[in-house]
């Protein structure tokens, strides 16, 4: 989810969403993963291609299912 540079959205909305998800998953005893990405000026310096991101995640040892979730921008249940 994106909250930066979105009209009517801000930090408070992001915190509320995170807390709601933590409570929901905590009650069910499920694992929950969060990724916080700050892309401030990143697109001025980093290639935007998915393959670069995929390669960096794999090199960092991120599990393949999570790499796919990030690349495809999906919520994993």
Biopython code that builds the backbone (N, CA, C, O; Angstrom):
import numpy as np
from Bio.PDB.StructureBuilder import StructureBuilder

atoms = [
    (1, "UNK", "N", (0.836, -1.172, 0.000)),
    (1, "UNK", "CA", (0.000, 0.000, 0.000)),
    (1, "UNK", "C", (0.879, 1.232, 0.000)),
    (1, "UNK", "O", (1.941, 1.257, 0.622)),
    (2, "UNK", "N", (0.438, 2.217, -0.682)),
    (2, "UNK", "CA", (1.192, 3.458, -0.725)),
    (2, "UNK", "C", (0.436, 4.533, 0.045)),
    (2, "UNK", "O", (-0.773, 4.700, -0.118)),
    (3, "UNK", "N", (1.162, 5.253, 0.879)),
    (3, "UNK", "CA", (0.557, 6.336, 1.638)),
    (3, "UNK", "C", (1.206, 7.679, 1.323)),
    (3, "UNK", "O", (0.593, 8.731, 1.510)),
    (4, "UNK", "N", (2.439, 7.640, 0.846)),
    (4, "UNK", "CA", (3.112, 8.889, 0.502)),
    (4, "UNK", "C", (2.595, 9.446, -0.808)),
    (4, "UNK", "O", (2.306, 8.703, -1.745)),
    (5, "UNK", "N", (2.485, 10.731, -0.861)),
    (5, "UNK", "CA", (2.058, 11.443, -2.059)),
    (5, "UNK", "C", (0.674, 11.029, -2.535)),
    (5, "UNK", "O", (0.380, 11.064, -3.729)),
    (6, "UNK", "N", (-0.170, 10.639, -1.591)),
    (6, "UNK", "CA", (-1.551, 10.277, -1.910)),
    (6, "UNK", "C", (-2.468, 11.272, -1.209)),
    (6, "UNK", "O", (-2.402, 11.413, 0.013)),
    (7, "UNK", "N", (-3.311, 11.955, -1.950)),
    (7, "UNK", "CA", (-4.213, 12.925, -1.320)),
    (7, "UNK", "C", (-5.091, 12.272, -0.257)),
    (7, "UNK", "O", (-5.722, 11.244, -0.503)),
    (8, "UNK", "N", (-5.122, 12.875, 0.912)),
    (8, "UNK", "CA", (-5.978, 12.388, 1.984)),
    (8, "UNK", "C", (-5.398, 11.220, 2.768)),
    (8, "UNK", "O", (-6.063, 10.697, 3.663)),
    (9, "UNK", "N", (-4.181, 10.801, 2.457)),
    (9, "UNK", "CA", (-3.547, 9.689, 3.178)),
    (9, "UNK", "C", (-2.282, 10.200, 3.854)),
    (9, "UNK", "O", (-1.622, 11.110, 3.353)),
    (10, "UNK", "N", (-1.954, 9.608, 4.992)),
    (10, "UNK", "CA", (-0.767, 10.042, 5.707)),
    (10, "UNK", "C", (-0.267, 8.969, 6.652)),
    (10, "UNK", "O", (-0.724, 7.827, 6.611)),
    (11, "UNK", "N", (0.663, 9.339, 7.491)),
    (11, "UNK", "CA", (1.282, 8.420, 8.431)),
    (11, "UNK", "C", (0.264, 7.779, 9.364)),
    (11, "UNK", "O", (0.358, 6.588, 9.662)),
    (12, "UNK", "N", (-0.705, 8.558, 9.823)),
    (12, "UNK", "CA", (-1.727, 8.027, 10.729)),
    (12, "UNK", "C", (-2.499, 6.891, 10.074)),
    (12, "UNK", "O", (-2.803, 5.894, 10.729)),
    (13, "UNK", "N", (-2.816, 7.023, 8.801)),
    (13, "UNK", "CA", (-3.528, 5.964, 8.076)),
    (13, "UNK", "C", (-2.673, 4.701, 7.984)),
    (13, "UNK", "O", (-3.175, 3.589, 8.147)),
    (14, "UNK", "N", (-1.381, 4.883, 7.723)),
    (14, "UNK", "CA", (-0.477, 3.739, 7.614)),
    (14, "UNK", "C", (-0.362, 3.015, 8.951)),
    (14, "UNK", "O", (-0.410, 1.785, 8.992)),
    (15, "UNK", "N", (-0.212, 3.754, 10.030)),
    (15, "UNK", "CA", (-0.099, 3.148, 11.362)),
    (15, "UNK", "C", (-1.382, 2.404, 11.718)),
    (15, "UNK", "O", (-1.325, 1.296, 12.253)),
    (16, "UNK", "N", (-2.524, 2.990, 11.432)),
    (16, "UNK", "CA", (-3.805, 2.344, 11.708)),
    (16, "UNK", "C", (-3.899, 1.011, 10.959)),
    (16, "UNK", "O", (-4.303, 0.000, 11.533)),
    (17, "UNK", "N", (-3.530, 1.015, 9.688)),
    (17, "UNK", "CA", (-3.597, -0.195, 8.874)),
    (17, "UNK", "C", (-2.680, -1.284, 9.424)),
    (17, "UNK", "O", (-3.075, -2.446, 9.519)),
    (18, "UNK", "N", (-1.461, -0.905, 9.783)),
    (18, "UNK", "CA", (-0.503, -1.872, 10.336)),
    (18, "UNK", "C", (-1.035, -2.475, 11.634)),
    (18, "UNK", "O", (-0.967, -3.689, 11.825)),
    (19, "UNK", "N", (-1.557, -1.645, 12.520)),
    (19, "UNK", "CA", (-2.079, -2.142, 13.800)),
    (19, "UNK", "C", (-3.264, -3.087, 13.586)),
    (19, "UNK", "O", (-3.372, -4.111, 14.262)),
    (20, "UNK", "N", (-4.138, -2.752, 12.664)),
    (20, "UNK", "CA", (-5.281, -3.619, 12.384)),
    (20, "UNK", "C", (-4.819, -4.980, 11.880)),
    (20, "UNK", "O", (-5.346, -6.013, 12.292)),
    (21, "UNK", "N", (-3.842, -4.979, 10.995)),
    (21, "UNK", "CA", (-3.329, -6.235, 10.461)),
    (21, "UNK", "C", (-2.629, -7.049, 11.550)),
    (21, "UNK", "O", (-2.789, -8.268, 11.605)),
    (22, "UNK", "N", (-1.858, -6.390, 12.411)),
    (22, "UNK", "CA", (-1.194, -7.086, 13.513)),
    (22, "UNK", "C", (-2.210, -7.771, 14.418)),
    (22, "UNK", "O", (-2.025, -8.925, 14.803)),
    (23, "UNK", "N", (-3.272, -7.069, 14.752)),
    (23, "UNK", "CA", (-4.300, -7.646, 15.616)),
    (23, "UNK", "C", (-4.992, -8.821, 14.945)),
    (23, "UNK", "O", (-5.200, -9.860, 15.573)),
    (24, "UNK", "N", (-5.347, -8.668, 13.680)),
    (24, "UNK", "CA", (-6.047, -9.720, 12.945)),
    (24, "UNK", "C", (-5.204, -10.990, 12.877)),
    (24, "UNK", "O", (-5.682, -12.079, 13.197)),
    (25, "UNK", "N", (-3.963, -10.845, 12.465)),
    (25, "UNK", "CA", (-3.097, -12.013, 12.325)),
    (25, "UNK", "C", (-2.685, -12.580, 13.681)),
    (25, "UNK", "O", (-2.558, -13.795, 13.831)),
    (26, "UNK", "N", (-2.476, -11.709, 14.669)),
    (26, "UNK", "CA", (-2.114, -12.157, 16.007)),
    (26, "UNK", "C", (-3.191, -13.024, 16.624)),
    (26, "UNK", "O", (-2.885, -14.039, 17.248)),
    (27, "UNK", "N", (-4.440, -12.644, 16.460)),
    (27, "UNK", "CA", (-5.560, -13.420, 17.008)),
    (27, "UNK", "C", (-5.653, -14.802, 16.372)),
    (27, "UNK", "O", (-6.077, -15.763, 17.014)),
    (28, "UNK", "N", (-5.253, -14.895, 15.109)),
    (28, "UNK", "CA", (-5.319, -16.169, 14.401)),
    (28, "UNK", "C", (-4.033, -16.975, 14.540)),
    (28, "UNK", "O", (-3.957, -18.112, 14.072)),
    (29, "UNK", "N", (-3.015, -16.388, 15.186)),
    (29, "UNK", "CA", (-1.741, -17.081, 15.364)),
    (29, "UNK", "C", (-0.971, -17.252, 14.067)),
    (29, "UNK", "O", (-0.150, -18.161, 13.944)),
    (30, "UNK", "N", (-1.234, -16.373, 13.087)),
    (30, "UNK", "CA", (-0.556, -16.463, 11.796)),
    (30, "UNK", "C", (0.653, -15.543, 11.751)),
    (30, "UNK", "O", (0.725, -14.542, 12.465)),
    (31, "UNK", "N", (1.604, -15.907, 10.892)),
    (31, "UNK", "CA", (2.761, -15.052, 10.677)),
    (31, "UNK", "C", (2.353, -13.868, 9.808)),
    (31, "UNK", "O", (1.485, -13.981, 8.943)),
    (32, "UNK", "N", (2.991, -12.744, 10.055)),
    (32, "UNK", "CA", (2.713, -11.536, 9.278)),
    (32, "UNK", "C", (4.033, -10.877, 8.944)),
    (32, "UNK", "O", (4.867, -10.664, 9.823)),
    (33, "UNK", "N", (4.225, -10.555, 7.682)),
    (33, "UNK", "CA", (5.455, -9.926, 7.230)),
    (33, "UNK", "C", (5.153, -8.516, 6.736)),
    (33, "UNK", "O", (4.161, -8.289, 6.043)),
    (34, "UNK", "N", (6.008, -7.582, 7.095)),
    (34, "UNK", "CA", (5.893, -6.212, 6.617)),
    (34, "UNK", "C", (7.176, -5.827, 5.907)),
    (34, "UNK", "O", (8.263, -6.237, 6.314)),
    (35, "UNK", "N", (7.054, -5.053, 4.865)),
    (35, "UNK", "CA", (8.225, -4.483, 4.195)),
    (35, "UNK", "C", (7.972, -2.987, 4.059)),
    (35, "UNK", "O", (6.988, -2.564, 3.451)),
    (36, "UNK", "N", (8.852, -2.212, 4.620)),
    (36, "UNK", "CA", (8.744, -0.763, 4.532)),
    (36, "UNK", "C", (9.830, -0.276, 3.587)),
    (36, "UNK", "O", (11.017, -0.482, 3.838)),
    (37, "UNK", "N", (9.432, 0.358, 2.520)),
    (37, "UNK", "CA", (10.379, 0.790, 1.503)),
    (37, "UNK", "C", (10.294, 2.298, 1.350)),
    (37, "UNK", "O", (9.222, 2.855, 1.114)),
    (38, "UNK", "N", (11.423, 2.938, 1.486)),
    (38, "UNK", "CA", (11.508, 4.380, 1.289)),
    (38, "UNK", "C", (12.189, 4.620, -0.044)),
    (38, "UNK", "O", (13.399, 4.439, -0.176)),
    (39, "UNK", "N", (11.417, 5.024, -1.018)),
    (39, "UNK", "CA", (11.950, 5.214, -2.360)),
    (39, "UNK", "C", (12.256, 6.677, -2.659)),
    (39, "UNK", "O", (12.261, 7.089, -3.819)),
    (40, "UNK", "N", (12.508, 7.449, -1.631)),
    (40, "UNK", "CA", (12.826, 8.861, -1.805)),
    (40, "UNK", "C", (14.027, 9.012, -2.724)),
    (40, "UNK", "O", (15.141, 8.621, -2.375)),
    (41, "UNK", "N", (13.799, 9.569, -3.873)),
    (41, "UNK", "CA", (14.819, 9.813, -4.896)),
    (41, "UNK", "C", (15.481, 8.541, -5.408)),
    (41, "UNK", "O", (16.461, 8.617, -6.149)),
    (42, "UNK", "N", (14.972, 7.385, -5.032)),
    (42, "UNK", "CA", (15.581, 6.131, -5.477)),
    (42, "UNK", "C", (15.500, 5.976, -6.985)),
    (42, "UNK", "O", (16.416, 5.439, -7.608)),
    (43, "UNK", "N", (14.424, 6.436, -7.566)),
    (43, "UNK", "CA", (14.263, 6.262, -9.001)),
    (43, "UNK", "C", (15.179, 7.167, -9.808)),
    (43, "UNK", "O", (15.283, 7.022, -11.026)),
    (44, "UNK", "N", (15.844, 8.101, -9.135)),
    (44, "UNK", "CA", (16.847, 8.910, -9.817)),
    (44, "UNK", "C", (18.167, 8.158, -9.931)),
    (44, "UNK", "O", (19.007, 8.491, -10.767)),
    (45, "UNK", "N", (18.352, 7.135, -9.081)),
    (45, "UNK", "CA", (19.642, 6.456, -9.001)),
    (45, "UNK", "C", (19.592, 4.963, -9.287)),
    (45, "UNK", "O", (20.606, 4.379, -9.670)),
    (46, "UNK", "N", (18.451, 4.342, -9.113)),
    (46, "UNK", "CA", (18.360, 2.886, -9.211)),
    (46, "UNK", "C", (17.511, 2.493, -10.411)),
    (46, "UNK", "O", (16.438, 3.054, -10.634)),
    (47, "UNK", "N", (18.003, 1.512, -11.193)),
    (47, "UNK", "CA", (17.172, 1.033, -12.311)),
    (47, "UNK", "C", (15.844, 0.504, -11.779)),
    (47, "UNK", "O", (15.802, -0.153, -10.739)),
    (48, "UNK", "N", (14.771, 0.789, -12.490)),
    (48, "UNK", "CA", (13.438, 0.421, -12.017)),
    (48, "UNK", "C", (13.009, -0.978, -12.441)),
    (48, "UNK", "O", (11.911, -1.415, -12.097)),
    (49, "UNK", "N", (13.819, -1.657, -13.148)),
    (49, "UNK", "CA", (13.438, -2.942, -13.708)),
    (49, "UNK", "C", (13.209, -3.982, -12.614)),
    (49, "UNK", "O", (13.956, -4.037, -11.637)),
    (50, "UNK", "N", (12.183, -4.799, -12.780)),
    (50, "UNK", "CA", (11.853, -5.837, -11.798)),
    (50, "UNK", "C", (12.997, -6.822, -11.581)),
    (50, "UNK", "O", (13.189, -7.323, -10.473)),
    (51, "UNK", "N", (13.754, -7.097, -12.639)),
    (51, "UNK", "CA", (14.834, -8.080, -12.520)),
    (51, "UNK", "C", (15.902, -7.612, -11.529)),
    (51, "UNK", "O", (16.479, -8.429, -10.811)),
    (52, "UNK", "N", (16.165, -6.322, -11.486)),
    (52, "UNK", "CA", (17.155, -5.790, -10.541)),
    (52, "UNK", "C", (16.670, -6.008, -9.110)),
    (52, "UNK", "O", (17.435, -6.438, -8.247)),
    (53, "UNK", "N", (15.401, -5.711, -8.866)),
    (53, "UNK", "CA", (14.822, -5.904, -7.536)),
    (53, "UNK", "C", (14.830, -7.382, -7.166)),
    (53, "UNK", "O", (15.211, -7.750, -6.054)),
    (54, "UNK", "N", (14.412, -8.218, -8.097)),
    (54, "UNK", "CA", (14.370, -9.664, -7.859)),
    (54, "UNK", "C", (15.767, -10.186, -7.509)),
    (54, "UNK", "O", (15.928, -10.949, -6.556)),
    (55, "UNK", "N", (16.747, -9.784, -8.264)),
    (55, "UNK", "CA", (18.123, -10.226, -8.034)),
    (55, "UNK", "C", (18.637, -9.766, -6.670)),
    (55, "UNK", "O", (19.290, -10.533, -5.963)),
    (56, "UNK", "N", (18.347, -8.524, -6.301)),
    (56, "UNK", "CA", (18.798, -7.992, -5.005)),
    (56, "UNK", "C", (18.157, -8.743, -3.847)),
    (56, "UNK", "O", (18.823, -9.032, -2.853)),
    (57, "UNK", "N", (16.873, -9.063, -3.965)),
    (57, "UNK", "CA", (16.185, -9.803, -2.903)),
    (57, "UNK", "C", (16.761, -11.202, -2.759)),
    (57, "UNK", "O", (16.991, -11.673, -1.645)),
    (58, "UNK", "N", (16.993, -11.862, -3.878)),
    (58, "UNK", "CA", (17.574, -13.210, -3.836)),
    (58, "UNK", "C", (18.973, -13.180, -3.229)),
    (58, "UNK", "O", (19.318, -14.034, -2.413)),
    (59, "UNK", "N", (19.769, -12.205, -3.624)),
    (59, "UNK", "CA", (21.126, -12.080, -3.098)),
    (59, "UNK", "C", (21.112, -11.854, -1.585)),
    (59, "UNK", "O", (22.022, -12.287, -0.878)),
    (60, "UNK", "N", (20.067, -11.168, -1.092)),
    (60, "UNK", "CA", (19.928, -10.904, 0.340)),
    (60, "UNK", "C", (19.407, -12.124, 1.101)),
    (60, "UNK", "O", (19.303, -12.096, 2.327)),
    (61, "UNK", "N", (19.078, -13.203, 0.366)),
    (61, "UNK", "CA", (18.635, -14.427, 1.021)),
    (61, "UNK", "C", (17.144, -14.488, 1.305)),
    (61, "UNK", "O", (16.697, -15.307, 2.107)),
    (62, "UNK", "N", (16.378, -13.633, 0.657)),
    (62, "UNK", "CA", (14.923, -13.639, 0.850)),
    (62, "UNK", "C", (14.347, -14.882, 0.182)),
    (62, "UNK", "O", (14.722, -15.222, -0.941)),
    (63, "UNK", "N", (13.436, -15.556, 0.877)),
    (63, "UNK", "CA", (12.823, -16.776, 0.351)),
    (63, "UNK", "C", (12.072, -16.470, -0.944)),
    (63, "UNK", "O", (11.510, -15.388, -1.116)),
    (64, "UNK", "N", (12.077, -17.454, -1.855)),
    (64, "UNK", "CA", (11.521, -17.244, -3.197)),
    (64, "UNK", "C", (10.041, -16.855, -3.178)),
    (64, "UNK", "O", (9.616, -16.020, -3.977)),
    (65, "UNK", "N", (9.260, -17.442, -2.289)),
    (65, "UNK", "CA", (7.828, -17.104, -2.250)),
    (65, "UNK", "C", (7.633, -15.630, -1.901)),
    (65, "UNK", "O", (6.704, -14.988, -2.391)),
    (66, "UNK", "N", (8.513, -15.099, -1.054)),
    (66, "UNK", "CA", (8.410, -13.705, -0.664)),
    (66, "UNK", "C", (8.926, -12.787, -1.771)),
    (66, "UNK", "O", (8.397, -11.694, -1.972)),
    (67, "UNK", "N", (9.954, -13.230, -2.483)),
    (67, "UNK", "CA", (10.442, -12.472, -3.647)),
    (67, "UNK", "C", (9.301, -12.306, -4.646)),
    (67, "UNK", "O", (9.064, -11.210, -5.154)),
    (68, "UNK", "N", (8.603, -13.394, -4.921)),
    (68, "UNK", "CA", (7.490, -13.331, -5.872)),
    (68, "UNK", "C", (6.379, -12.409, -5.388)),
    (68, "UNK", "O", (5.786, -11.674, -6.177)),
    (69, "UNK", "N", (6.101, -12.448, -4.098)),
    (69, "UNK", "CA", (5.055, -11.588, -3.538)),
    (69, "UNK", "C", (5.430, -10.113, -3.711)),
    (69, "UNK", "O", (4.586, -9.290, -4.065)),
    (70, "UNK", "N", (6.690, -9.788, -3.462)),
    (70, "UNK", "CA", (7.132, -8.390, -3.593)),
    (70, "UNK", "C", (7.102, -7.973, -5.052)),
    (70, "UNK", "O", (6.602, -6.895, -5.374)),
    (71, "UNK", "N", (7.625, -8.802, -5.937)),
    (71, "UNK", "CA", (7.687, -8.475, -7.363)),
    (71, "UNK", "C", (6.286, -8.318, -7.945)),
    (71, "UNK", "O", (6.043, -7.428, -8.759)),
    (72, "UNK", "N", (5.381, -9.172, -7.531)),
    (72, "UNK", "CA", (4.014, -9.121, -8.055)),
    (72, "UNK", "C", (3.124, -8.170, -7.276)),
    (72, "UNK", "O", (1.969, -7.947, -7.639)),
    (73, "UNK", "N", (3.681, -7.598, -6.179)),
    (73, "UNK", "CA", (2.952, -6.628, -5.366)),
    (73, "UNK", "C", (1.619, -7.191, -4.891)),
    (73, "UNK", "O", (0.565, -6.583, -5.074)),
    (74, "UNK", "N", (1.695, -8.371, -4.274)),
    (74, "UNK", "CA", (0.474, -9.015, -3.779)),
    (74, "UNK", "C", (0.511, -9.138, -2.267)),
    (74, "UNK", "O", (1.578, -9.078, -1.655)),
    (75, "UNK", "N", (-0.644, -9.308, -1.678)),
    (75, "UNK", "CA", (-0.765, -9.589, -0.250)),
    (75, "UNK", "C", (-0.858, -11.100, -0.125)),
    (75, "UNK", "O", (-1.695, -11.734, -0.767)),
    (76, "UNK", "N", (0.006, -11.673, 0.703)),
    (76, "UNK", "CA", (0.040, -13.123, 0.886)),
    (76, "UNK", "C", (-0.769, -13.467, 2.121)),
    (76, "UNK", "O", (-0.495, -12.947, 3.203)),
    (77, "UNK", "N", (-1.762, -14.334, 1.979)),
    (77, "UNK", "CA", (-2.604, -14.757, 3.108)),
    (77, "UNK", "C", (-2.119, -16.074, 3.642)),
    (77, "UNK", "O", (-2.692, -16.604, 4.594)),
]
sb = StructureBuilder()
sb.init_structure("model")
sb.init_model(0)
sb.init_chain("A")
sb.init_seg("    ")
for serial, (resi, resn, name, xyz) in enumerate(atoms, 1):
    if name == "N":
        sb.init_residue(resn, " ", resi, " ")
    sb.init_atom(name, np.array(xyz, "f"), 0.0, 1.0, " ", f" {name:<3s}", serial, name[0])
structure = sb.get_structure()
